[in-house]
Amino acid sequence: MPDNALLEKATQAAQKLAEKPIDALTACKKLLKHTIREQLDTAGRLEADEFAVRVRSPEAKEAFDAFFHKRRPDFTKFKTTAPIAKS
């Protein structure tokens, strides 16, 4: 959007919102924030749980050992046991 049209579009959007019932808008905003916060909390917990497992894995031990011995890690000796997540 061109810079010179931004203020006009923002003003139009604000006017439309100002015509809506404030309690309904507040409830929508609260629900959106709750959903996002809940998703972030869940993702954070899942990430922490997975990190706790991964940091104790044979692959992590190999990575740490390689780092301290200033060599490249060799992950070819490990077989996968975790299912690949589908996106």
ZAVOLUM-241366 format. One line per 2 residues: their letters; for each residue z, y, x of N, C-alpha, C. Coordinates in steps of 0.02 Angstrom, whole numbers, plus 50000, padded with zeros to 5 digits. Last residue first. Example, Ala and Ser with C-alpha at 12.3 -4.5 7.8 and 13.67 -1.06 7.14 Angstrom:
SA = 50354,49888,50642,50357,49947,50684,50394,50002,50645 ~ 50390,49716,50660,50390,49775,50615,50390,49835,50660
***
This chain:
SK = 50416,48353,50197,50421,48422,50174,50380,48434,50113 ~ 50521,48219,50239,50457,48240,50209,50466,48311,50183
AI = 50595,48171,50391,50600,48206,50328,50531,48226,50303 ~ 50598,48012,50458,50567,48078,50463,50568,48110,50394
PA = 50752,47928,50488,50689,47935,50450,50662,48006,50458 ~ 50811,47882,50648,50816,47927,50591,50749,47930,50554
TT = 50786,47811,50755,50823,47775,50703,50828,47818,50641 ~ 50670,47790,50887,50694,47829,50831,50730,47785,50781
KF = 50718,47745,51050,50682,47729,50988,50712,47770,50933 ~ 50703,47809,51212,50741,47807,51150,50696,47791,51091
KT = 50630,47829,51325,50668,47766,51321,50706,47758,51255 ~ 50578,47955,51326,50534,47901,51307,50571,47835,51298
FD = 50647,48063,51371,50664,48040,51303,50622,47980,51282 ~ 50708,48122,51508,50660,48070,51490,50681,48041,51423
PR = 50719,48291,51569,50745,48235,51530,50689,48186,51513 ~ 50698,48340,51739,50671,48340,51670,50701,48281,51632
RK = 50844,48395,51829,50783,48355,51821,50759,48360,51749 ~ 50975,48435,51867,50916,48476,51880,50851,48434,51882
HF = 51087,48375,51824,51056,48346,51885,50990,48380,51902 ~ 51113,48444,51708,51161,48448,51764,51134,48420,51829
FA = 50999,48406,51633,51013,48476,51649,51059,48482,51710 ~ 51015,48269,51621,50956,48296,51656,50969,48368,51677
DF = 51132,48266,51545,51131,48235,51611,51073,48263,51652 ~ 51088,48328,51427,51142,48358,51467,51141,48331,51538
AE = 50988,48236,51387,50971,48306,51399,51024,48340,51443 ~ 51064,48119,51369,51010,48120,51419,50992,48193,51436
KA = 51144,48162,51264,51176,48142,51327,51124,48142,51383 ~ 51046,48180,51167,51084,48238,51191,51117,48221,51258
EP = 51006,48046,51150,50958,48096,51173,50993,48158,51200 ~ 51122,47985,51099,51098,47967,51166,51048,48017,51194
SR = 51222,48113,51015,51169,48062,51018,51152,48044,51090 ~ 51305,48215,50990,51336,48153,51016,51285,48097,51027
VR = 51228,48309,50933,51258,48327,50997,51291,48266,51030 ~ 51193,48252,50808,51144,48256,50862,51175,48270,50930
VA = 51311,48265,50731,51283,48199,50745,51238,48202,50807 ~ 51327,48403,50729,51382,48361,50752,51358,48291,50769
FE = 51205,48442,50670,51219,48460,50739,51274,48416,50768 ~ 51224,48395,50540,51172,48365,50582,51184,48380,50655
DA = 51329,48480,50499,51338,48407,50499,51287,48373,50545 ~ 51267,48606,50512,51326,48590,50552,51338,48515,50556
EL = 51164,48591,50416,51148,48603,50487,51207,48585,50532 ~ 51238,48577,50299,51194,48523,50321,51177,48530,50395
RG = 51301,48703,50296,51341,48642,50301,51299,48584,50326 ~ 51188,48787,50286,51234,48793,50342,51276,48731,50352
AT = 51136,48747,50163,51096,48738,50224,51140,48742,50286 ~ 51242,48788,50080,51223,48717,50084,51183,48704,50148
DL = 51238,48927,50103,51299,48888,50117,51283,48815,50125 ~ 51109,48956,50058,51127,48969,50128,51189,48929,50148
QE = 51122,48922,49923,51072,48888,49965,51089,48896,50039 ~ 51220,49014,49885,51233,48943,49879,51185,48903,49923
RI = 51151,49134,49905,51213,49121,49943,51229,49046,49943 ~ 51050,49119,49809,51033,49125,49880,51093,49108,49923
TH = 51128,49112,49693,51082,49058,49710,51065,49060,49785 ~ 51194,49235,49696,51233,49173,49697,51189,49115,49720
KL = 51088,49325,49686,51129,49325,49747,51168,49260,49753 ~ 51045,49290,49556,50999,49284,49614,51039,49281,49679
LK = 51159,49323,49481,51135,49254,49483,51088,49242,49543 ~ 51166,49462,49502,51222,49419,49522,51199,49346,49529
KC = 51047,49502,49444,51057,49514,49516,51113,49468,49542 ~ 51072,49466,49311,51015,49436,49348,51026,49443,49423
AT = 51181,49549,49281,51189,49476,49279,51133,49441,49318 ~ 51121,49674,49294,51177,49657,49338,51187,49581,49340
LA = 51029,49667,49189,51006,49674,49258,51060,49654,49308 ~ 51118,49657,49082,51071,49603,49094,51045,49606,49166
DI = 51184,49780,49091,51223,49718,49099,51177,49658,49113 ~ 51079,49874,49069,51113,49870,49134,51151,49805,49143
PK = 50924,49846,48994,50997,49844,48985,51033,49830,49051 ~ 50796,49960,49057,50821,49893,49041,50897,49896,49030
EA = 50756,50080,49105,50748,50069,49033,50778,50003,49010 ~ 50766,50069,49241,50815,50112,49207,50812,50104,49131
LK = 50653,49994,49273,50719,49962,49276,50771,50003,49238 ~ 50556,50095,49257,50554,50034,49216,50622,50000,49215
QA = 50598,50184,49358,50598,50205,49288,50597,50145,49241 ~ 50575,50106,49472,50643,50127,49456,50648,50149,49383
AQ = 50435,50096,49466,50476,50036,49461,50548,50054,49442 ~ 50402,50231,49485,50382,50196,49424,50425,50133,49413
TA = 50454,50251,49613,50480,50290,49557,50463,50256,49491 ~ 50371,50166,49686,50443,50154,49685,50476,50191,49626
KE = 50247,50229,49667,50258,50161,49643,50332,50145,49637 ~ 50273,50354,49731,50254,50351,49661,50267,50282,49631
LL = 50300,50313,49863,50351,50348,49824,50336,50345,49749 ~ 50173,50254,49900,50236,50216,49898,50289,50249,49854
AN = 50062,50327,49920,50071,50299,49853,50139,50264,49845 ~ 50061,50362,50054,50065,50417,50004,50074,50391,49933
DP = 50045,50239,50120,50108,50274,50123,50115,50327,50068 ~ 49959,50110,50030,49958,50171,50070,50025,50208,50066
M = 50000,49941,50043,50000,50000,50000,50000,50062,50045
***
